[in-house]
């Protein structure tokens, strides 16, 4: 009779430096998110500090999309995201990108709306538009970033796109810069074409903007007056903002013991603290070899292990645990692609947790595997 036990194979070897960098960055982002979570839980923090830490956490969260591109994985399936919340979360980064001599004004329209997009791609779109505005204002100026909801009943011929009727969320970026020559407008979205090459423009940013908008089934329009500034409008199919679900309740305190296997000392320390607060007793090691020795001497109710570690990797450890303790639940964490280690996941007693993760992600994974 064929065994139905999950089969775990060693992870795929990294295909290059980018994947190794992605793994290291994932650990760094996990540490940043975990530390931010810890600060946000404390009482007595002044509102300004709390807001700053929340921005730090959100920035680390958004770094996940960059890590995915570094490691060559497929981007996340686009979901519905709030445009206003995205702009609010990236406002400080956008202001920093503009520099001290360019003022940024943000005017977010109400009611809020959502678009179907990858958050990291929307961030990239905004940063490219702001960078383009900066190149047009070498001597200073101002940029206004605004959002609005617009119902269009007739087709409009704009440059470079013709916009069909529809319900759109519109993002506009208006600068007071030098403007773009009329004859150059139709070509500025072509790769390598720039009307401001003398100011550092590569011609790649606007091509990227149009590509991202196209992936979101949207349209681009630009208006410009030489010496009078430029206005870009991004039209994306709009959806009503959905009510935000209530935050998940924390799993009930557990009296069990978890074996935590993590070679990064900062990530290990943060995970230990989160698990302790959730009621777990924690035994921690920095190698799979040490973990196997612990399992010979101590009773554990859960194993949480990183995948990529010196010596024996986490998947090999899971295979050994599976053979010796078939009922022992295992959570594997990794900054590499899930496809490299996913054989056997989704079955009883196994959960895969992608790095970077926050405390709610870790506790949700623990609750999931504990309930299996």
Secondary structure, DSSP 8 states (H G I E B T S, - for coil): ----S----------SHHHHHHHHHHHHHHHHHHHHHHHHTSSS--HHHHHHHHHHHHHHHHHHHHHHHHTT------EEEEHHHHHHHHHHHHHHHH-TTEEEEEE--SS-EEEEE-HHHHHHHHHHHHHHHHHT-TT-EEEEEEEEEEEE-S-EE-SB-EE-SEEEEEEEEEE-S----GGGGGGTTSTT--TTGGGT--S-HHHHHHHHHHHTT-EEEEEEETTTEEEEEEEEE-EE----------------EEEEE-S-HHHHHHHHHHHHHTT-EEEEESSHHHHHHHHHHS--SEEEEESS-SSS-HHHHHHHHHHH-TT-EEEEEESS-GGGT-TTTTSTTEEEEESS--HHHHHHHHHHHHH-
